[in-house]
Amino acid sequence: MHNTFQINFCLKGFTSILIGAYFFIVGYLIKTILDGFLIDDNPMGTLSPEIIEALIIALVLLVFLFSSLALFFGGKRSAKKFQHKLWNRETKVASRKYILYIIVIFTLLMLVLSAGLIDYLTPIFLFLYAVLLFLFKDKERKNLLILSGLSLLLAVICMLIPAYWYSSLSILGIAHIAYGVVVK
């Protein structure tokens, strides 16, 4: 008998490719918004910093929403393929842990943002994302340690070089895409 949690909520294949694409695209959009805000003749320059902040928060929320939906629909497809129930005791507990951890991530990021420590947003996110990946690994998913380790390494680099945030998100997105292609 299969471990239904492993089958239903698996970060491999198309799900990982989608999550990587979301990271990559939203990182690009955030960089474009911030660059446009700093350029005088750009329409983004006319917006207030509060609106720019709200746009970026909305984009980050959309990434987590779409990533969660990708996990859900990938799990639904796998459950149907193996003829298992999608929602059982294991997956309900894991879903609660996932939702709780996402709430913790957003709460901490909002606290850091409200404290004005903008340079630490990406390193803290990357660190917490590495912990999230580590929490959801098991014996069969040791490959998630690679993504978790990469996220920790990128967090350290972002802590040392704050301007490296965009490159770090791009690398994480590309790593997710590569992980999805390699691990099927």
Solvent accessible surface area in square Angstrom, and as a share of the most:
residue,aa,sasa,rsa
1,M,221,0.99
2,H,102,0.46
3,N,62,0.32
4,T,15,0.09
5,F,31,0.13
6,Q,46,0.20
7,I,21,0.10
8,N,0,0.00
9,F,31,0.13
10,C,23,0.14
11,L,17,0.08
12,K,80,0.34
13,G,11,0.11
14,F,119,0.49
15,T,7,0.04
16,S,0,0.00
17,I,47,0.24
18,L,48,0.24
19,I,7,0.03
20,G,0,0.00
21,A,28,0.22
22,Y,49,0.19
23,F,13,0.06
24,F,80,0.33
25,I,94,0.48
26,V,19,0.11
27,G,2,0.02
28,Y,121,0.46
29,L,70,0.35
30,I,16,0.08
31,K,71,0.30
32,T,67,0.39
33,I,16,0.08
34,L,62,0.31
35,D,59,0.31
36,G,2,0.02
37,F,58,0.24
38,L,138,0.69
39,I,96,0.49
40,D,136,0.71
41,D,138,0.71
42,N,47,0.24
43,P,106,0.66
44,M,58,0.26
45,G,30,0.29
46,T,117,0.68
47,L,57,0.29
48,S,42,0.27
49,P,82,0.52
50,E,124,0.55
51,I,85,0.43
52,I,7,0.04
53,E,78,0.35
54,A,58,0.45
55,L,65,0.32
56,I,35,0.18
57,I,43,0.22
58,A,46,0.36
59,L,28,0.14
60,V,38,0.22
61,L,88,0.44
62,L,76,0.38
63,V,7,0.04
64,F,14,0.06
65,L,92,0.46
66,F,89,0.37
67,S,8,0.05
68,S,33,0.22
69,L,71,0.35
70,A,10,0.07
71,L,32,0.16
72,F,59,0.25
73,F,108,0.45
74,G,11,0.10
75,G,1,0.01
76,K,105,0.45
77,R,137,0.50
78,S,29,0.19
79,A,4,0.03
80,K,168,0.71
81,K,152,0.64
82,F,86,0.36
83,Q,166,0.74
84,H,41,0.18
85,K,147,0.62
86,L,24,0.12
87,W,102,0.36
88,N,36,0.19
89,R,184,0.67
90,E,73,0.33
91,T,0,0.00
92,K,92,0.39
93,V,69,0.40
94,A,11,0.08
95,S,22,0.14
96,R,155,0.57
97,K,96,0.41
98,Y,38,0.14
99,I,102,0.52
100,L,114,0.57
101,Y,34,0.13
102,I,23,0.12
103,I,98,0.50
104,V,58,0.33
105,I,0,0.00
106,F,31,0.13
107,T,69,0.40
108,L,70,0.35
109,L,18,0.09
110,M,82,0.37
111,L,106,0.53
112,V,20,0.12
113,L,32,0.16
114,S,94,0.60
115,A,69,0.54
116,G,51,0.50
117,L,87,0.43
118,I,113,0.57
119,D,86,0.45
120,Y,91,0.35
121,L,44,0.22
122,T,21,0.12
123,P,3,0.02
124,I,46,0.23
125,F,18,0.08
126,L,0,0.00
127,F,103,0.43
128,L,16,0.08
129,Y,11,0.04
130,A,1,0.01
131,V,45,0.26
132,L,10,0.05
133,L,9,0.05
134,F,105,0.44
135,L,88,0.44
136,F,32,0.13
137,K,62,0.26
138,D,35,0.18
139,K,168,0.71
140,E,112,0.50
141,R,18,0.07
142,K,126,0.54
143,N,63,0.32
144,L,3,0.02
145,L,72,0.36
146,I,122,0.62
147,L,3,0.02
148,S,7,0.04
149,G,36,0.35
150,L,43,0.21
151,S,0,0.00
152,L,72,0.36
153,L,101,0.50
154,L,5,0.02
155,A,8,0.06
156,V,86,0.50
157,I,50,0.25
158,C,1,0.00
159,M,92,0.41
160,L,134,0.67
161,I,95,0.48
162,P,57,0.36
163,A,88,0.68
164,Y,66,0.25
165,W,55,0.19
166,Y,53,0.20
167,S,43,0.28
168,S,0,0.00
169,L,20,0.10
170,S,16,0.10
171,I,63,0.32
172,L,0,0.00
173,G,0,0.00
174,I,98,0.50
175,A,19,0.15
176,H,0,0.00
177,I,57,0.29
178,A,50,0.39
179,Y,22,0.08
180,G,0,0.00
181,V,82,0.47
182,V,120,0.69
183,V,32,0.18
184,K,173,0.73
